[in-house]
Amino acid sequence: MKPTPVTLPSHCAQRVGPDLATQIVGVGEMALLAEPLLGLSASRECPGHVLLETLDRVPEWVKAGRVIVSGFHSPLEQQVLRSVLRRKGRAVKVLARGMTDYHPTAEEREPLAVGRMLVITACPQEVRRTTRETALGRNRLVLALAIDIVTPYIAANSPLAALLEDK
């Protein structure tokens, strides 16, 4: 899949900022960015009951037509993406690296093909691995794009906790 430049809707472009907005590229259904996005962020390590409680909320999000935006990187976020896609919901996945070697997973292929998914990044093509810095940039972009934010579990003193305090 070849990424193309993303034109953000004006409300998103204002929150993201003009410099970052012009760097974003993606594959999939660009129109999803015009929807009121529900941001999902969670720390990597998360209690099992929080995961289950969050997965219990996915059907209501899908039924309400919410588009979930996340890095879908932590285990909780990955499980939410699987549940959303299985239920024929819609998602925007934000990468913390370039898209040069991006290959959709088997679960992502059909949603990308039929317009239920968008994968974007603001990282240059030469960034091939996620680093702490690119992960923070990804999380900032998720927070900027989201109208509403769900944070099922944030570890104390984590980089994500610090980022949410600054928001």
Protein Blocks (a to p, Z undefined) as FASTA:
>chain_A
ZZddddddfklmmmnopklmmmpccedjfklmmpccddddddfbdcfklmmmmmmmmmmm
mmnopacddeklammlmmmmmmmmmnopacddddfbdfklgccdfklmmmmmnopaccdd
fbdfklmbdcfklmmmmmmmmmmmpmbdcdfbacehiaklmmmmmZZ
